Amino acid sequence: MDLGIKDKTALVLSAGGGLGSAIAVALAREGAKLCLADINADALANTVKAVESVGGQVLSFQWDLGDLQATETAVSKILEATGGVDILINNTGGPAPGPAFGHSSEVWEKSFRAMVVSVIAITDQVLPGMRRRGWGRVITSTSSGVVAPIANLGLSNATRIALLGWSKSLARDIAADGVTANVVIPGRIATARTQFLDEAKAKREGREAQLVSSESAATIPMGRYGTPEEYANAVAFLASGCASYITGSVIRVDGGMIQSI
């Protein structure tokens, strides 16, 4: 299926991570031009190589999403270099695990700034061009914790859920301009982040990490963790011309894991 995004410009945030990298490659395979951002230079370089290996055109930018001044400057450079962003993938790293209490106000503010305020600020910078051109996709990757809060991920559960209300409101505001806004929720996807969380749980409980992972997979109807590529394929579809009438939605890519309707 031709997704109709050849030569569209896509900005993928946190592109050095497992999900961000897979999304970048999936969009590149469809002929999109990639702008990649990440705080980790080595991880970013690896994704650049992966995109180039499938014939993708790519520009890379290193900055910390928590630094709002650096973010504004970097996005301005991206807009100047590309002429405009058509597809924005709001993907961020996650905060450290821990309960929903006992954190300083500085920790809460830092998490909210990096995972919510930065996403909104970047979207506000690229939206005028999308609306002017009458075409755009704003896709925000969150966590299954926004539907069913995950134990020991208090910071993530609390901050990420704000993006659902924002995205739903945004979708209504920009729908008439030909711009869609959707949220994608990953279940247990096999990334370094998931491995880290499994290992952290194993350490807390004094157990083997493999046993924790196996027990977690057993709770998923499909009996396994998803692959980054499976998640990226769903994101690529939402970025496509084929998804032009899907907006304000929350799409789960979880193998049936989340039990609520």
Number of C-alpha atoms within 10 A of each C-alpha: 6 11 16 15 23 15 14 20 25 27 28 25 27 26 33 25 23 21 26 28 25 24 26 31 28 24 29 28 19 20 21 24 26 27 24 27 27 26 18 15 14 11 16 23 18 15 25 24 14 17 25 16 13 14 13 21 17 20 14 18 18 17 17 16 25 20 13 18 11 14 20 16 11 17 22 15 13 20 15 10 11 14 11 22 25 26 30 24 26 25 24 24 21 18 19 13 17 14 15 14 8 8 12 8 9 9 13 14 14 15 22 21 19 20 25 21 19 22 24 16 15 20 19 11 16 22 22 14 17 22 17 12 14 15 18 31 25 26 25 22 23 27 21 22 21 18 17 12 15 15 13 16 18 19 21 26 24 16 22 22 18 16 20 21 11 14 23 17 13 20 19 14 13 18 20 11 14 16 26 29 27 23 25 23 19 22 22 23 22 16 15 12 15 16 16 13 18 20 19 16 19 17 13 9 11 9 12 13 19 13 13 19 20 14 13 16 17 14 13 19 13 13 15 20 21 20 15 20 18 16 23 23 17 16 25 23 19 26 28 20 15 14 14 17 12 14 23 20 15 20 15 19 22 21 17 14 22 17 9 7 4
